[in-house]
């Protein structure tokens, strides 16, 4: 009986740990990647737009020619 309890406990702990690590890693990577790509894209588009307007001789804030 003692040996069966030991095996059952080992089995449960192994899968708890496996599942916990799997989902921790999955969500950590998913959100790291999501936010990294979101902010990279956001900042890239913001500066692309800013420099495109500046290169056309317009200021970013007023849109007026210099």
C-alpha positions as CSV (number, residue, x, y, z in Angstrom):
1,X,0.0,0.0,0.0
2,X,2.8,2.4,0.9
3,X,4.5,1.7,-2.4
4,X,1.3,2.4,-4.4
5,X,0.8,5.7,-2.5
6,X,4.4,6.7,-3.3
7,X,3.9,5.9,-7.0
8,X,0.6,7.7,-7.1
9,X,2.1,10.8,-5.4
10,X,5.1,10.7,-7.7
11,X,2.8,10.4,-10.8
12,X,0.6,13.3,-9.7
13,X,3.6,15.6,-8.8
14,X,5.3,14.8,-12.1
15,X,2.3,15.8,-14.2
16,X,1.4,18.8,-12.0
17,X,5.0,20.1,-12.5
18,X,4.9,19.2,-16.2
19,X,1.6,21.0,-16.9
20,X,2.5,24.0,-14.7
21,X,5.8,24.5,-16.5
22,X,4.3,23.9,-19.9
23,X,1.6,26.6,-19.4
24,X,3.9,29.0,-17.6
25,X,6.3,28.8,-20.5
26,X,3.6,28.9,-23.1
27,X,1.9,32.0,-21.7
28,X,5.2,33.7,-20.8
29,X,6.4,33.3,-24.4
30,X,3.1,34.1,-25.9
31,X,2.7,37.4,-24.0
32,X,6.4,38.3,-24.4
33,X,6.2,37.8,-28.1
34,X,2.8,39.6,-28.4
35,X,3.9,42.7,-26.5
36,X,7.3,42.8,-28.1
37,X,5.8,42.7,-31.6
38,X,3.0,45.1,-30.7
39,X,5.3,47.7,-29.3
40,X,7.9,47.2,-32.0
41,X,5.3,47.7,-34.7
42,X,3.6,50.6,-32.8
43,X,6.9,52.5,-32.4
44,X,8.1,51.7,-35.9
45,X,4.9,53.0,-37.5
46,X,4.9,56.1,-35.2
47,X,8.5,57.0,-36.2
48,X,7.9,56.1,-39.9
49,X,5.0,58.5,-39.9
50,X,6.9,61.2,-38.0
51,X,9.9,61.1,-40.3
52,X,7.7,60.9,-43.5
53,X,6.0,64.1,-42.5
54,X,9.2,65.8,-41.4
55,X,10.9,64.9,-44.7
56,X,8.0,66.5,-46.6
57,X,8.7,69.7,-44.8
58,X,5.9,69.5,-42.3
59,X,6.3,69.7,-38.6
60,X,4.8,66.8,-36.6
61,X,2.7,68.9,-34.3
62,X,1.2,71.6,-36.5
63,X,1.4,70.1,-40.0
64,X,2.5,73.5,-41.3
65,X,5.4,73.9,-43.7
66,X,8.5,75.3,-42.1
